[in-house]
Amino acid sequence: MGKTILVGIGVIVALIGVIMVFDARTLTKKWFSFGDQNEASAGMKIIGFILGIIGTLLIYFNI
């Protein structure tokens, strides 16, 4: 039961990371002014990449 929950959490974290990487530009257009979009987009892509790796590692070590 515990492994199933951790795998589910890993899938959700990896999914959020992938969404942040691929939709970073559209998300920053909604949340930030024009001058901050480039820095925020790069930051969101980096954070999304890290979240994707963390989620994948959660899945890998619990299967």
Steps between C-alpha positions, in 0.01 A plus 500: 500500500779741588691431180187569294453837668865596447484398134184711460671798662801444271277501192329821609832675577649390167188614316513844665868526405433413136213749481723770647770433241276498194255776601744735673459780247118499507492479880737794540295711259206463738691562823781750429551829321683509167843581647496205737386235251842383382645448846182344633474268201855378545446452873179306444673274248782425745259432787284284273803298392599441863144400592488261207819331618376479860171347388676251276734397782202451731343269246826317426591421860149388600425253224 
